[in-house]
Amino acid sequence: MSIKSRVVLGSAIALFALSACNDKDKAASASAPASAAAESKEAVAATVNGTPISKKQLDQIMQQQAAQGMPDNQETRKMVIDQLAMQILVAQEATNKGLDKVPEVKEQLDMARLSILANSYVKDYMKTATVSDEALKAEYDKFKTTAGGTEFKARHILVASEEEAKDIIAKIKKDVKAFDGLAKAKSQDPGSKGKGGDLGWFNPRSMVPEFGEAVAKLEKGKFTETPVKSQFGYHVIILDDSRPLAVPALDDVKAPLTQQLQQQNLKKTFDDLKAKAKIEITAVVPAAPASAAAASPAATPTPVAAPAEAAKK
């Protein structure tokens, strides 16, 4: 598994899924009149009925939007200011009507505050937490055991039944060049069928075990003469090439390894907090209706994992 994948899978920040940006907008809008005096001491980008929109706040929003591909220019900044201005105006009207005193609204404001504080704690932890050289070296040694070895370039055809896989093998034995067309016509792997079953370069340890073991036993140019069964169905695999898989130096993976260890330590901190806390559950959320559950999108598993890109670099 690549460093990138491990960091993504282990991300403790995902425990707080609510957007910090949105939460800040909600809280800022509701408390804008009260914070006007403090904000006015900063550089101001705009004012709305005397309530300032600070340049710092605008810059933060633009940084977040730039990360999503929005250009930081005069036009987009004006658009963001217009949106913030309207949000402030509507929030002021809501406050004038006393909606900030409505129990449901107060609960939402409290939840926004909790989310902001939780996200702030995570960001502060990731910014300030240190990782010892010993821990980093130990994690790198574990990484080396999975990152080295041999990587392969192969194609495969995935079908539902063993009989169909055997029929494909029989056709390939007569004409190996038929593999490409058979993959495009019959393979049930949407990620590779359009490419004639081509999976590119990959570490066999990043695959489901049965697939990885079968590939590692093949010789270049040979294919599996018996179907390879996995949880996804039956595979017919042909090996195109192989090469040594170099392990990147510690300095090349130090940053993501450090982040990964920070996230692991952060999770331990969360676990300790929960273990010491007194949590009493007095109500249970009812299960979602069957119709709603059926409508929820489900990720379709792919037969093989992505190549270990970080290990190549």
Buried (B, 14 or more C-beta within 10 A) or exposed (E): BBBBBBBEEBBBBEEBEBEBBEBBBBBBBBBBBEBBEEBEEEEBBBBBEEBBBBBEBBBBBBEBBEEEEBEEEEEBBEEBBEEBBEBBBEBBEBBEEEBBEEEEBEEEBEEBBEBBEBBEBBEEBBEEBEBEEEBBEEBBEEBBEBBBBEBBBBBBBBBEEEEBBBBBBEBBEEEEEBBBEBBBEBBBBEBBBEBBBBBBBBBBBBBBEBBBEBBBEBEEEEBBEEBBBBEBBBBBBBBBEBEEBEBBEBEEBBEBBBBBBBBBBBBEBBEEEEEEEEEEEEEEEEEEEEEEEEEEEEEEEBBBBBBBBBBBE
